[in-house]
Amino acid sequence: MRIRLARRWTWLGRSCLLLGLLMVAYFVVELSVSTFRASSTGDSVTNGRWERHFSDRAEKAEDLARPVYEKSSPDSSAPGEWGKATRPQLTPEEKKLEEELIEKYAINIYLSDKISLHRHIQDNRMYECKAKSYNYRKLPTTSVIIAFYNEAWSTLLRTVHSVLETSPAVLLKEIILVDDLSDKIYLKAELEKYISNLKRVRLIRTSKREGLVRARLIGATFATGDVLTFLDCHCECNSGWLEPLLERIAENETVIICPVIDTIDWNTFEFYMQTGEPMIGGFDWRLTFQWHSVPEHERQRWKSKTDPIRSPTMAGGLFAVSKKYFEYLGTYDTGMDVWGGENLELSFRVWQCGGTLEIHPCSHVGHVFPKRAPYARPNFLQNTARAAEVWMDEYKEHFYNRNPPARKENYGDISERKLLRERLKCKSFDWYLKNIFSSLHVPEDRPGWHGAIHSMGISSECLDYNSPEHNPTGAHVSLFGCHGQGGNQFFEYTLSKEIRFNSVTELCAEVPEQKDFIGMRNCPKDRSPIPENIIWHFKEDGTIYHPHSGKCLSAYRTSEGRPDVQMRTCNGADKNQIWKFEK
């Protein structure tokens, strides 16, 4: 009896202890939220917070701007110097090795290995950016976090050296490399030995494959800088890239600030610096990130060319954020696996929860965009469904309509993220669309008038549009086997009698003058006149009539037997002219 009572009291004691720990943790989080809110109510969030003092030997601005390592003198004859393209003449054996490395890394690593890890990049930033001066004593310090998995030696180390050689030593606290369980031999002892000879570089290894989100968070937990600056592992920083980011956070701690992302060609390593107005981030209703031009209302807000630019979303790989604010905001959603979707989730969260997301025109970082994703992201739909469920409210239905398989995704437990949204008193997605991304067209998605347009004449086929990557209107609408996956086969018939394809950008079906094929053009902006050429009548008998051409949409087979679609004289008895929307 005593033994049973002892066991019962032991169990009860442990339960009380666990409950007590949970309550303590809750109050600690609540206190941090309250403290951050309190610190954010003044005119300047960081009034005097970052101010530091230096010895008399470092009084001049040029001394304070000195990087951790100085670059050696440029060699204009060296491959890739000044960011120029390199196209060497290769023997058949060298060409074969080059192709093998491209297949392996999706980047021309054979060429990358020939280019100096310390190459110079031409500084083509705006004059106003080069002329800016900074009060280094009032800027926060930063930890630069670079997560990698099986990255090539030269691209990884060129990233590291570019940070060390362009970042003021007084601002760069450390570079934290997070190895997400790479299995390449050269990333083991050889990398450790190389890193041991570099100042302010730390190497952390995960014990299991974590994926980008959790690998970055591991790096963040070890960071000692005031600001967390996240970079990808194949970047090159330009002169003066860091100061604008840190200055903006010193002005407003609730800003997540991104550099302008310049393109480094994956094949030639040519550095393309954006010298004009940068693009801002957006998304389509599949929740795929898209670049957009700056809207006129944002331009009117600027006081000078060097003002930061508000952006509805960010590309995700490159940004800086106050460590304190990042923690207040809930860091990354650790329920997201590998990578994909985390950038939109964080973008929605910062805007809806009272922060700001910006791109600084004076900060430039080059990024190698691989020929293809070097490894799969099988969790993209799961991650985006998770973001939609937490942040998009009723608008998530537009995402699911365009991604039917996402409805079946197991996106995990989101109760903690919903509590975070409630605790931070975040605004609705409707507010976000009206105030932050008002230029985004919101679909009607009327019941029975969206989905796949199924041919009743060739019953296995549906209308399909494969939008070319760099020329969205450069293809024809065709027929393809119905697959029920949305995407290329998702169309919407609107109250304005348009057939819209908005899986990538807002495109409207048209029939060019004196032609029989169906093309695509950019849809008119909301509340703009509708051109006659994009008006279609979806009749009760299932025919789709185009008044401007006077013809009907018709399925047919080519002389080779391939299913296709074209405009033909209307014939109500022709089953190939009968169509039906199917979800």
C-alpha positions in Angstrom: 0.0 0.0 0.0 2.9 2.4 0.9 4.6 1.5 -2.3 1.5 2.2 -4.4 1.1 5.6 -2.6 4.7 6.4 -3.1 4.5 5.7 -6.8 1.3 7.7 -7.1 2.8 10.7 -5.3 6.0 10.4 -7.4 3.9 10.5 -10.6 1.9 13.4 -9.3 5.0 15.3 -8.3 6.5 14.8 -11.7 3.3 16.0 -13.4 3.3 19.1 -11.2 6.9 19.8 -12.0 6.3 19.4 -15.8 3.2 21.7 -15.5 5.3 24.2 -13.6 8.1 24.2 -16.2 5.5 24.7 -19.0 4.0 27.7 -17.2 7.5 29.2 -16.7 8.2 28.8 -20.4 4.9 30.4 -21.3 5.5 33.4 -19.1 9.1 33.8 -20.4 7.7 33.9 -24.0 5.0 36.3 -22.9 7.6 38.5 -21.2 9.8 38.6 -24.3 6.8 39.6 -26.4 5.7 42.2 -24.0 9.3 43.5 -23.6 9.8 43.7 -27.4 6.4 45.5 -27.8 7.4 47.9 -25.1 10.7 48.6 -26.7 9.0 49.2 -30.0 6.5 51.9 -28.9 9.0 54.7 -29.0 9.9 56.8 -32.0 13.2 54.9 -32.4 13.2 51.3 -31.5 17.0 51.2 -31.1 17.6 54.7 -29.8 21.3 54.5 -28.7 21.1 50.8 -28.3 23.9 49.8 -30.8 26.3 52.6 -29.9 29.9 51.3 -29.3 33.2 52.9 -28.6 36.5 52.2 -30.3 40.2 52.9 -29.5 41.8 56.1 -30.7 43.6 54.1 -33.4 40.2 53.5 -35.1 38.7 56.9 -35.1 38.5 57.6 -38.9 35.6 56.3 -40.9 37.9 54.6 -43.4 39.6 52.7 -40.6 36.2 51.6 -39.2 35.2 50.5 -42.7 38.2 48.2 -43.1 37.3 44.6 -43.8 38.5 41.5 -41.9 40.8 40.8 -44.8 42.0 43.1 -47.5 41.7 41.9 -51.1 44.9 41.5 -53.0 45.5 43.8 -56.1 43.3 42.9 -59.0 44.7 40.9 -61.9 42.7 41.8 -65.0 44.1 38.9 -66.9 42.8 36.3 -64.4 39.7 34.3 -65.3 36.5 35.9 -64.0 38.2 39.0 -62.7 35.8 42.0 -62.3 32.9 39.6 -62.7 33.5 39.1 -66.4 32.4 35.9 -68.2 34.9 33.2 -68.7 34.7 30.9 -71.8 37.9 28.9 -72.0 38.8 26.6 -74.9 38.6 23.1 -73.6 40.0 19.8 -74.9 37.5 16.9 -75.3 38.6 15.4 -72.0 38.2 18.7 -70.2 34.8 19.3 -71.8 33.7 15.8 -70.6 34.8 16.6 -67.0 33.0 20.0 -67.2 29.8 18.3 -68.3 30.1 15.7 -65.5 30.5 18.4 -62.9 27.5 20.4 -64.3 25.4 17.2 -64.0 26.5 16.7 -60.4 26.2 20.3 -59.1 24.0 22.0 -61.7 26.7 24.7 -61.8 29.9 24.9 -63.9 32.2 23.9 -61.1 35.0 23.1 -63.5 35.1 26.8 -64.4 34.5 27.9 -60.9 37.6 26.1 -59.7 39.6 28.1 -62.2 38.4 31.4 -60.8 40.1 33.0 -57.8 38.3 32.7 -54.5 39.2 36.4 -54.0 38.1 37.8 -57.4 37.1 41.5 -57.6 33.6 42.5 -58.7 33.0 45.7 -60.6 31.2 48.1 -58.2 28.4 49.5 -60.4 26.1 50.6 -57.6 24.3 54.0 -57.9 26.5 57.0 -57.3 24.3 58.0 -54.3 25.0 54.6 -52.7 28.8 54.9 -53.1 28.7 58.4 -51.7 26.8 57.3 -48.5 28.7 57.5 -45.2 27.9 55.6 -42.1 28.2 56.1 -38.4 29.9 52.8 -37.6 29.7 53.4 -33.8 25.9 53.3 -34.0 25.6 50.2 -36.2 24.8 46.7 -34.7 27.1 43.8 -35.2 26.1 40.7 -37.3 26.6 37.0 -37.5 26.5 35.8 -41.1 24.9 32.3 -41.2 25.6 30.1 -44.2 24.0 26.6 -44.3 25.2 24.1 -46.9 24.8 20.5 -48.1 27.4 18.9 -50.4 28.3 22.3 -51.8 31.2 22.6 -54.2 34.5 23.7 -52.6 35.1 26.8 -54.7 31.6 28.2 -54.6 31.4 27.7 -50.8 34.8 29.3 -50.0 34.3 32.1 -52.5 31.2 33.0 -50.5 33.2 32.9 -47.3 36.0 35.0 -48.6 33.7 37.6 -50.2 32.1 38.2 -46.8 35.4 38.5 -45.1 36.8 40.8 -47.7 33.8 43.2 -48.0 32.5 43.3 -44.4 33.9 45.9 -42.0 35.7 44.1 -39.2 34.0 46.2 -36.5 30.6 45.0 -37.8 31.2 41.3 -38.6 31.1 39.3 -35.4 31.5 35.9 -37.1 30.6 33.7 -40.0 28.9 30.5 -39.0 29.0 27.7 -41.5 26.4 25.0 -40.9 27.1 21.7 -42.6 23.8 19.8 -42.9 25.3 16.3 -42.9 27.3 16.6 -46.2 29.0 13.4 -47.3 31.7 14.8 -49.6 35.2 13.9 -48.4 36.6 17.4 -49.1 34.0 18.9 -46.7 35.3 16.9 -43.8 38.9 17.3 -42.4 40.1 19.3 -45.4 37.4 22.0 -44.8 38.1 22.0 -41.0 41.8 22.6 -41.7 41.1 25.4 -44.1 38.6 27.1 -41.9 41.0 26.9 -38.9 43.3 29.4 -40.6 40.5 32.0 -41.1 39.6 34.6 -38.6 36.0 34.8 -37.4 34.8 31.7 -39.2 33.1 28.8 -37.3 32.0 25.4 -38.6 29.1 23.6 -37.0 27.9 20.2 -38.2 24.5 18.7 -37.7 24.2 15.1 -36.5 21.4 14.3 -39.0 19.9 15.8 -42.2 17.9 18.8 -41.0 17.1 20.7 -44.2 17.7 24.4 -44.8 15.2 25.8 -42.3 16.4 23.9 -39.3 20.1 24.1 -40.3 19.8 27.9 -40.4 18.1 27.9 -37.0 20.9 25.8 -35.5 23.3 28.4 -36.8 21.2 31.2 -35.3 21.3 29.6 -31.8 25.1 29.8 -31.9 25.2 33.4 -33.2 26.5 36.1 -30.9 25.9 39.2 -33.2 23.1 41.6 -32.7 21.8 40.9 -36.3 21.4 37.6 -38.1 22.4 37.8 -41.7 21.5 34.7 -43.8 23.3 34.0 -47.1 23.2 31.0 -49.5 26.4 29.0 -50.0 27.1 30.2 -53.6 27.1 34.0 -53.3 29.5 36.9 -53.8 29.1 40.1 -51.8 29.8 43.4 -53.4 31.6 46.4 -51.8 29.4 48.2 -49.3 26.8 45.4 -49.1 26.6 45.1 -45.3 26.4 48.7 -44.0 23.0 49.6 -45.6 21.4 46.4 -44.1 22.6 47.1 -40.6 21.9 50.8 -40.8 18.2 50.1 -41.6 17.9 47.7 -38.7 19.5 50.3 -36.4 16.8 52.7 -37.6 13.9 50.2 -37.1 14.4 46.9 -35.4 11.1 45.5 -36.8 12.4 45.5 -40.4 13.6 42.4 -42.2 15.9 43.8 -44.9 17.1 42.1 -48.1 20.0 43.0 -50.4 19.4 43.4 -54.2 20.1 39.9 -55.5 22.3 40.1 -58.5 22.7 37.1 -60.9 25.9 35.2 -61.3 25.7 33.1 -64.4 25.9 29.4 -63.5 27.9 28.6 -66.7 30.2 31.5 -67.2 30.3 33.1 -63.7 29.5 36.5 -65.2 28.3 38.9 -62.5 25.2 40.8 -63.7 24.6 43.7 -61.4 21.2 45.4 -61.4 22.0 49.0 -62.0 18.4 50.2 -62.4 15.4 49.9 -60.1 15.4 46.6 -58.3 12.5 44.1 -58.6 10.4 43.3 -55.6 9.0 40.0 -54.5 5.5 38.6 -55.0 3.8 35.3 -55.5 1.2 33.6 -57.6 -1.7 31.6 -56.3 0.2 28.4 -56.4 2.3 30.1 -53.8 5.4 30.2 -56.0 7.7 33.2 -55.6 7.7 35.7 -58.4 9.6 38.9 -59.2 7.5 42.1 -59.9 8.3 45.6 -60.9 7.9 48.3 -58.2 4.4 49.8 -58.2 3.9 53.5 -58.7 2.5 54.1 -55.1 5.8 52.7 -53.7 7.9 55.0 -55.9 5.9 58.0 -54.7 6.7 57.1 -51.1 10.5 57.4 -51.6 12.3 60.6 -50.6 15.6 59.6 -52.3 17.0 56.9 -54.6 18.6 55.2 -51.7 15.4 54.7 -49.7 14.7 51.0 -48.9 11.9 49.5 -51.1 8.9 47.7 -49.5 8.4 44.2 -50.8 5.4 42.0 -50.3 7.6 38.9 -50.2 11.3 37.9 -50.3 13.2 35.3 -52.3 14.3 33.9 -48.9 17.9 33.0 -49.3 19.5 36.4 -48.4 18.3 38.7 -45.7 19.2 40.3 -42.4 17.1 40.6 -39.2 17.6 41.6 -35.6 18.2 38.5 -33.6 15.9 39.8 -30.9 13.1 40.5 -33.4 13.6 37.2 -35.2 13.0 35.4 -31.9 10.0 37.6 -31.0 8.5 36.9 -34.4 8.8 33.1 -33.9 12.0 32.4 -36.0 11.4 29.9 -38.8 8.5 27.5 -38.7 10.4 24.3 -37.8 7.5 22.2 -39.1 8.7 22.9 -42.6 11.0 20.3 -44.1 14.1 20.7 -46.3 13.3 23.9 -48.2 10.5 25.6 -50.2 7.7 27.8 -48.9 9.6 29.1 -45.9 10.3 32.5 -47.6 6.6 33.2 -48.2 5.6 32.0 -44.7 8.0 34.4 -43.1 7.0 37.2 -45.5 3.3 36.8 -44.6 4.2 36.7 -41.0 6.4 39.8 -40.8 3.8 42.0 -42.6 0.7 40.6 -40.8 2.3 40.8 -37.4 3.4 44.4 -37.5 6.8 44.3 -39.1 8.2 45.4 -42.5 9.9 43.6 -45.3 12.2 45.7 -47.5 14.9 45.5 -50.2 17.8 48.0 -49.9 18.9 49.4 -53.3 22.5 50.1 -52.0 23.2 46.5 -50.9 24.2 44.1 -53.6 24.9 40.4 -53.3 25.5 38.1 -56.3 23.9 34.7 -56.3 24.6 31.7 -58.6 21.2 30.5 -59.8 21.8 26.8 -60.6 20.8 25.3 -64.0 18.3 23.3 -61.9 17.7 22.6 -58.3 20.7 20.5 -57.2 18.5 18.3 -55.0 14.8 17.7 -54.8 12.4 19.6 -52.6 9.7 16.9 -52.0 8.2 18.9 -49.2 7.3 22.0 -51.2 3.5 21.3 -51.3 3.5 20.3 -47.6 5.4 23.4 -46.6 3.2 25.8 -48.7 0.0 24.1 -47.4 1.2 24.7 -43.9 1.8 28.4 -44.7 -1.6 28.7 -46.3 -3.4 27.1 -43.3 -1.7 29.4 -40.8 -1.7 32.7 -42.6 -4.1 32.9 -45.6 -7.5 32.5 -43.9 -10.3 32.0 -46.5 -7.9 32.9 -49.4 -6.2 29.5 -49.0 -8.9 28.1 -51.2 -7.4 29.8 -54.2 -4.1 28.0 -53.5 -5.8 24.6 -53.1 -7.8 25.1 -56.3 -4.6 25.4 -58.2 -2.8 22.7 -56.3 -5.4 19.9 -55.8 -2.8 17.4 -54.4 -2.1 19.9 -51.6 -5.4 19.1 -50.0 -4.1 15.6 -49.2 -0.8 16.8 -47.8 -0.1 16.1 -44.2 1.2 19.5 -43.1 1.6 18.5 -39.5 0.5 20.2 -36.2 0.0 23.9 -36.7 -1.6 24.7 -33.3 1.6 26.3 -32.0 1.9 28.5 -35.1 -1.7 29.6 -34.8 -1.2 30.4 -31.1 1.8 32.5 -32.1 -0.4 34.4 -34.6 -2.9 35.0 -31.9 -0.3 36.1 -29.3 1.3 38.5 -31.7 -2.1 40.0 -32.6 -1.5 39.6 -36.3 -3.7 41.0 -39.0 -5.8 39.0 -41.5 -4.6 38.0 -45.0 -7.4 40.2 -46.4 -5.6 43.2 -44.8 -2.3 42.0 -46.3 -3.7 41.8 -49.8 -5.4 45.2 -49.6 -2.5 47.1 -47.9 0.7 45.3 -48.9 0.1 43.5 -52.2 -2.9 45.4 -53.7 -1.6 44.9 -57.2 -2.2 41.1 -57.0 -5.4 40.0 -58.8 -7.6 38.0 -56.6 -9.4 35.2 -58.5 -13.1 34.8 -58.5 -13.0 31.0 -58.5 -16.8 30.8 -58.9 -18.2 27.3 -58.3 -18.3 25.3 -61.6 -16.2 27.8 -63.5 -12.7 27.0 -62.6 -10.4 24.0 -62.9 -9.5 21.8 -65.9 -11.4 22.4 -69.2 -12.1 18.9 -70.3 -12.7 17.9 -74.0 -15.9 15.9 -74.4 -14.8 14.9 -78.0 -11.3 13.5 -77.0 -12.3 12.5 -73.5 -8.7 11.8 -72.2 -7.6 15.4 -73.0 -7.8 18.8 -71.3 -6.7 22.3 -72.3 -3.1 22.9 -71.3 -0.7 25.9 -71.3 3.0 25.4 -70.8 4.2 28.9 -70.0 7.8 29.5 -71.2 10.0 30.6 -68.3 11.3 33.9 -69.8 8.4 34.7 -72.1 5.0 33.8 -70.4 3.0 34.7 -73.5 5.2 32.9 -76.0 3.3 29.6 -76.4 0.0 28.3 -77.6 -2.8 26.7 -75.7 -2.8 23.0 -76.5 -4.4 19.6 -75.5 -2.7 17.3 -73.1 -3.8 14.3 -71.1 -5.9 15.3 -68.1 -3.9 14.9 -64.9 -6.0 16.5 -62.2 -2.9 18.3 -60.7 -4.0 21.9 -61.5 -0.9 23.8 -62.6 -0.7 23.9 -66.5 -4.3 22.8 -66.7 -6.0 25.2 -64.3 -8.2 27.9 -66.0 -10.8 30.2 -64.7 -13.8 31.7 -66.5 -14.6 35.1 -65.1 -17.6 37.3 -64.9 -15.9 39.5 -67.4 -16.0 36.5 -69.8 -12.2 36.0 -69.8 -10.5 32.6 -69.8 -7.8 33.3 -67.3 -4.6 31.2 -66.6 -3.2 32.5 -63.4 -0.9 29.7 -62.2 2.2 31.8 -62.9 1.1 35.2 -63.9 -2.2 36.7 -65.0 -2.7 35.6 -68.6 -5.8 35.7 -70.7 -6.6 33.4 -73.7 -6.9 35.2 -77.0 -7.2 34.5 -80.8 -4.7 36.6 -82.7 -6.1 38.4 -85.8 -6.5 36.1 -88.8 -5.2 33.1 -86.9 -6.7 29.8 -85.8 -4.5 29.0 -82.8 -5.2 30.1 -79.2 -2.5 32.2 -77.6 -2.1 34.1 -74.4 -1.7 37.8 -73.5 -1.3 39.6 -70.3 -4.7 40.3 -68.7 -5.8 43.9 -68.2 -5.4 45.3 -64.7 -8.4 45.2 -62.4 -11.1 47.8 -63.3 -9.5 48.4 -66.7 -11.5 47.9 -70.0 -11.6 44.4 -71.4 -10.3 44.0 -75.0 -12.7 42.3 -77.4 -10.1 39.7 -78.3 -10.1 38.1 -74.9 -13.9 37.8 -74.5 -15.3 34.3 -74.7 -18.8 33.0 -74.4 -19.1 29.7 -72.5 -22.5 28.6 -73.8 -25.0 26.3 -72.1 -24.5 23.6 -74.7 -20.8 23.4 -73.7 -19.4 25.2 -76.7 -16.8 28.0 -76.2 -17.5 30.8 -78.7 -15.1 33.7 -79.5 -17.2 36.6 -80.8 -14.3 38.6 -82.2 -13.2 35.8 -84.5 -16.7 34.3 -84.9 -15.4 30.8 -84.3 -15.6 28.1 -81.6 -12.9 26.3 -79.7 -12.4 22.8 -81.2 -10.4 19.7 -80.3 -8.9 17.7 -83.2 -6.1 15.3 -84.1 -3.2 16.3 -86.2 -2.1 14.2 -89.2 0.3 12.4 -86.9 -2.6 11.6 -84.5 -1.6 14.0 -81.8 -4.4 15.8 -80.0 -4.5 19.6 -80.4 -6.9 22.5 -80.3 -7.8 25.3 -82.8 -10.5 27.7 -83.7 -13.1 26.3 -86.2 -16.5 27.3 -87.6 -19.1 26.6 -84.9 -21.0 23.3 -85.2 -23.3 22.4 -82.4 -23.4 18.8 -83.5 -19.5 18.4 -83.3 -18.6 16.8 -80.0 -15.1 18.1 -80.4 -16.5 21.6 -79.7 -18.0 20.5 -76.4 -16.1 21.4 -73.2 -16.7 21.0 -69.5 -15.0 22.4 -66.4 -13.8 19.7 -64.0 -12.1 20.2 -60.6 
